[in-house]
Amino acid sequence: FEAQTSMFLEQIIVLALIQGITEFLPVSSSGHLILVPALTGWKEQGVTTDAITNVGTLLATMIYFWRDVVAMLRGLWDLLRRQNSALSSLALNIIIGTIPIVILGGIFQVTGLDEKLRLPSVVAINAIVFGIVLYVADTYGLMRNTIANVKPKSALFFGLAQMMSLVPGTSRSGITISAGRAMGFTRQDAARFSFLLAIPANALASIVKIGSAVKSGYPIDGTMIMCGILTFFVGLITIAFLMRMLRTMSFLPFVLYRVALGVFLLGLIYWGVPLGAVN
């Protein structure tokens, strides 16, 4: 019993650390969560636990960017009153950027395509491909735009990029930051808008997944909540680290990590290491 409890607690800690760190760093949180049971042999934690940890990072984002969250809510109120302002423009751009992932997310939910793509091979290929995309965008993108320069057209481009993150291994923050850098946004502002754009998308996804799990009779127990709380604190530290790092550094370390991870996984698959499908 002690060994099983230790293993389960160990799994909670590992999942919280992985979600809290990789949700914000451009290395794909969903991809890493999928790989945990594949590489460790642990029983897969399931989408409900993933959703609970997602709530932890969602709350971390809202706490760290609380001023922007308040501005978004005020802007939404201005939109409802049909008043044009800088805050209403921010809220409108967030709504526009959220629409693509809501549409594709609904399609994935209905067709079950999200489960079919939960494969280590998919994670490996996307880690490499979108790592290269991040490198190119960050290396050749200009540094002239800030979050104040986000327009409906650029918000839609951010949103189309975020939509692609539904495929494991892509990285939601990675692909949206890549989109921002390609459009000439500074590193910090590309990351900032990326995180703000994640708030409604993650909130909707968490509500759908948790609601579906409860409706299906899967209980949300204390261990899941513990995992979510730990994820919150890890995520808060990670956001602060990344935003500080981007003042002086590029995304090259994350690009190298993504490529190394992808090559490592492809090597395991090639040599017949039984990672298997992780559904």
N, C-alpha and C positions, 0 to 999 in steps of 0.2 A: 504493500500500500504506500509506503514512504517513497519508494522508487517511482511509482506511477504519479504520485502527487508532485514530486520534484520535477519530473519530466513535463508535467502539464504546466506547472508554474514557469518552468524554463521556456516552454513554448509561448506562453503569454508575454513574457519579457522580450523574447526575440521578435515576436510579431509587432509588439508596440514600438520597439526600437526601429524596426524596418519601416513600418508605416510612418512613424513620426519623422524619420529622416528622409526617406525617399519620396514622400508626398511633395516635398518642397524642392529638393534637389532634382535637377533634370535627368533622373536616371530610371524613372518608372516605378512607382509604388506597387501598382497592380502586378507588374511583371515579377517583382521581388516576392510579393506575397504568394504568387502562384508557385514560385520556385522553392519556397520553404519546405512544403511537404515532399516535393520531388527530390530535393537534395538530402533531406534529413530522414526521410522515411516516416515522419510523423503523419498521423491522420490529418487530412486537410481540414483547416479551420472552418471552411464554409463561407458563403457570401454574407451570412448574417454577422459573423465576427468581423469580416472585412468592412461591413457597413458601420458597425459600432466603432471600429478604429477610425473610420472615415469621419465619423461625427467628432471624434477627438481632434483630428487635424482641422476640421471645419471650425470648431470653437477656437482653436489656436489662431487661425487666420483672422477671425473676427475680433479677437482680443488684441492681437498685434496691430491690426489696421483699424482699430475702433473709430478713429476719426473719419476715415474713409467710409466706413460702414454707416456712421451717422449721416455723413454727407449724401450717401446713396439713398438712405431712407427719406431725407429731406427732399432730395431730388425727385424721388418717386411721388412724394406728396405734391410737389410742384407740377409734375406731369398730370396727376389726377385733377389738379385745378387748372390745367392748361396754361401754366405760366412758364415762359421761357427763361431759363437761367443756366448758369454754368453747372449747377447741381442737377438740374433736370436733364441736361445733356449727358452728364455722367451716368445717370440712371438709365436713360434711353439707350446709351451705348452698351451698357451691361446687359440690358434686355435683348438687344439685337445680337450681341455676341453669344447669348445663351440659347437662342432658338435652334441653331443647327444641331447641337448635341442633344437637345430634347427630342428632336425629330428622329435622329438616328438611334438614340437610346431607346426610344419607343419601339422602333423596328427591331432592334436587337432583342428587346424584352419579349416581343411577340414571337419572333422566329427562333429564339434560343441560340442565336448566332454567337452571343457573348460567351456561352459555355463551350461552344465548339472551337473557339479560338484560344482557349486556355491551355496552350501547349508550350513546352519549353522551346521547341524549334521556332515558334512564332516570336517568343520573347527574344531569343538569340538574334534572329535576323533583324528585328526592329531595333534592338539595342544598337546594332552596328549602323544600319541605314540612317536612323534618325539622329544618331550621334554625329555622323558625318554632316547631316543637314544642319545641326546646331553649330558645328565648327565653321561651315561655309557662311552661314548667316551672321555669326558673331565676328568672323574675321573681316568680312567685306561689307557688313552693314554699317551705315553712317551712325553718328551719335549726335543727332540734331533735334529729335522730337522728345517731348515729355508727355505725361499723361494728359496734360491740357490740350495736346494736339490730336487726341483720339477723336475721329469723326465716325459717322455711321458706316462709311465704306471700310475704314480700317478696323472698326469693331467687328464687322461681318467677317473680315479676313482672320482676325483673332478667333472668332467663333468657329469658322470652318477648320482652322487648325486644331482647336480644342476638340472638335468632333472626331478627329482622327485618333485621339487618345483613347477611345473606347477599345482599340485593338491593343492587347497587352504588349508591353515592351516599348511602346511609343513614348510614353511619359507625357502627362498632361502639361506639367509646367515646362518640360523641355520643348515640346512642339509649339506651345503658345509663345514662349520666350523667343524661340527661333523665328516665329512669324513677326514678333515685335522688332527684333533686331534686323530682319530683312526689310522692314518698313522704315528703318532709320531711327528707332527709339533707343534711348540710352539703356544700358543694361539694367540699371535700377528701376527705371520706369517700365520697361518691358516686363520685368519680374513683378512689379507692383500691380500692373493692370492684369497680368496673368492670374495672380492670387485673388484679386477682387472678382474676376470673371469666374473663378472656381466656386465662389460662395453659393450662388443660386444653383449651379449645376450639382455640386456635392450635396446640398441640402435636399434637392429633389430626388437624387439617386438614393440617398440614405433613407428618406421617407418611403420610397417605393419598395426598397429591398427589405427594410425592417418591417414595414406593414405587411408585405407578402409573406415573410417568415412567420410573423405572429398569426396571420390568418391561416397559415398552413399547419399551425400547432407547434412550431419550433419555439421553445421558451428562450427568453433572454435572461441568462443567469448572471450571478455575481461576478464570475470570472470574466465574462465578456465586458461587463461594466468596468472592472478593474483594468482590463486591457485598454479600454477607451480612455480612461483617466490618465494612465501612464503615457499613452500616445499623445494626449493633449500637451503634457509638459515637455516631452521630447520634441514635439512639433514646434512649440513656442521657442525653444532654444535654437532649433534648426533655422527657423525663419530669421531670427536675429543674426545668426552666424552668416547666412547667405547674403542678406541685405548689406551687412558690413563688408563682407568679402568682395562684393561687386563694386565697391568704391575704388578698388585698386587692382582687381584681377579679372581675367577673362574666364570663359567657360571651358577652357582647354582641359583642366584636370578632369572634369566630368565627361568630356568627349573621350579622353583616353580610357577612363574607367568603363564607359559603355562599350567601346570597341573590345577591350580586354575581356569583359564579361561575355559578350557575344561570341568571341572566338573560343573562349573556354567552354561555353555550353555546346557550341557546334562540335568542338573536339570530343566532348563526352558523348554526344549523340553519334558521331562518326565511329568512335571506338566501341559502341554498343553498350555503354553504361546505361542501365535501365532507369532512365528518368520517367519515361512514359507520359501518357496524357494525365493531366491533373484536373479532372472534372469534379 
